[in-house]
Amino acid sequence: MISCKFFTHSTEFLLWARKSKKVSHYYNYELMKEINGGTQMRDLWTLPAIARWEKLCGKHPTQKPLPLLARIILASTHENEWILDPFTGSSTTGIAASLLGRKFVGIDKEKEYVELSKRRRIEIEDPAKREEYRNRIARYNNQPLLEIQEI
Ligand SMILES: C[S@@+](CC[C@H](N)C(=O)[O-])C[C@H]1O[C@@H](n2cnc3c(N)ncnc32)[C@H](O)[C@@H]1O
């Protein structure tokens, strides 16, 4: 078997991009440090692979884990800000954005994935699910509780 002859691929890159060099990007240094147990956040994160609880509404072939998108959003946005994902797939970015009190617009060329995104959005209208998913995000991001203003 070819897969038994190599190291398992286990990393993906995050790219930072901005429109203009004149406008500085936002980086929540203090929160990232807290999440990393009190020392500066490293650029190599080990987070669990996508789990069954994330696929209750159906799945996308390259769906990202919710705690990963949550960390990215916490690192680079403020509460109430707008986030755009023009390649939204199952909208993991949007689900994390909503759970973390951000606003979201997602675009996908496949109707099937837009429908999946809608089902995921409806799922978190249930207060018990919101609470469960926020707790999961908090657990994987070393936070006892995420204090988020509901919008
Ligand atoms: C890597 S997936 C995103 C997965 C997503 N992060 C998630 O967690 O489910 C990229 C998505 O971009 C969509 N896509 C590709 N080209 C596109 C385009 N030109 N316009 C809109 N969506 C596009 C694909 O249909 C696919 O669902």
The ligand as a MOL file (V3000), in Angstrom:
LIG
                    3D

  0  0  0     0  0            999 V3000
M  V30 BEGIN CTAB
M  V30 COUNTS 27 29 0 0 0
M  V30 BEGIN ATOM
M  V30 1 C -11.8480 23.8010 0.5940 0
M  V30 2 S -13.5850 23.9470 0.3860 0 CHG=1
M  V30 3 C -14.0510 24.8580 1.8150 0
M  V30 4 C -14.3110 23.9830 3.0040 0
M  V30 5 C -14.7810 24.7480 4.2170 0
M  V30 6 N -13.6900 25.4780 4.8150 0
M  V30 7 C -15.4650 23.8470 5.2180 0
M  V30 8 O -15.0190 23.7690 6.3740 0
M  V30 9 O -16.4220 23.1670 4.8450 0 CHG=-1
M  V30 10 C -13.6950 25.1250 -0.8980 0
M  V30 11 C -15.0890 25.3710 -1.4600 0
M  V30 12 O -14.9750 26.3900 -2.4490 0
M  V30 13 C -15.9580 26.1840 -3.4300 0
M  V30 14 N -15.5230 26.9040 -4.6360 0
M  V30 15 C -14.5140 26.5920 -5.4870 0
M  V30 16 N -14.4130 27.5010 -6.4740 0
M  V30 17 C -15.3820 28.4350 -6.2350 0
M  V30 18 C -15.7640 29.6310 -6.8790 0
M  V30 19 N -15.1490 30.0320 -7.9910 0
M  V30 20 N -16.7700 30.3500 -6.3520 0
M  V30 21 C -17.4050 29.9350 -5.2270 0
M  V30 22 N -17.0810 28.7950 -4.5700 0
M  V30 23 C -16.0910 28.0580 -5.0670 0
M  V30 24 C -16.0420 24.6730 -3.5640 0
M  V30 25 O -17.3190 24.2800 -4.0420 0
M  V30 26 C -15.7590 24.2020 -2.1310 0
M  V30 27 O -16.9700 23.8880 -1.4510 0
M  V30 END ATOM
M  V30 BEGIN BOND
M  V30 1 1 1 2
M  V30 2 1 2 3
M  V30 3 1 2 10
M  V30 4 1 3 4
M  V30 5 1 4 5
M  V30 6 1 5 6
M  V30 7 1 5 7
M  V30 8 2 7 8
M  V30 9 1 7 9
M  V30 10 1 10 11
M  V30 11 1 11 12
M  V30 12 1 11 26
M  V30 13 1 12 13
M  V30 14 1 13 14
M  V30 15 1 13 24
M  V30 16 1 14 15
M  V30 17 1 14 23
M  V30 18 2 15 16
M  V30 19 1 16 17
M  V30 20 1 17 18
M  V30 21 2 17 23
M  V30 22 1 18 19
M  V30 23 2 18 20
M  V30 24 1 20 21
M  V30 25 2 21 22
M  V30 26 1 22 23
M  V30 27 1 24 25
M  V30 28 1 24 26
M  V30 29 1 26 27
M  V30 END BOND
M  V30 END CTAB
M  END
